Amino acid sequence: MFDCCPRCKGALTPGFLRSGQRSILWTPHTERIGPYLPQEEGEFSLPGANLWRGAKCPAQYCENCGLIMIETKEEEST
């Protein structure tokens, strides 16, 4: 992850971005019909998503500027 905030260079607090019983979906579309699961090209769920338990995605938070940062691809174990 990041060593410091890319916006203000302040310290980051590690944590998680979480959701309820649906995954967190990123989409370039402004309107959405249907379930919040990736269905169209360009859409994806955040790492750690689970249809039944929701999502728990590692994230970092900057208290100074309010920025939350996540990685959209899970790290591969070597």
Secondary structure, DSSP 8 states (H G I E B T S, - for coil): --SS-TTT----EEEEEE-SSS--EE-S-S---S-SS--STT-EE-TTEETTTEEEEEEEE-TTT--EEE-SS-----
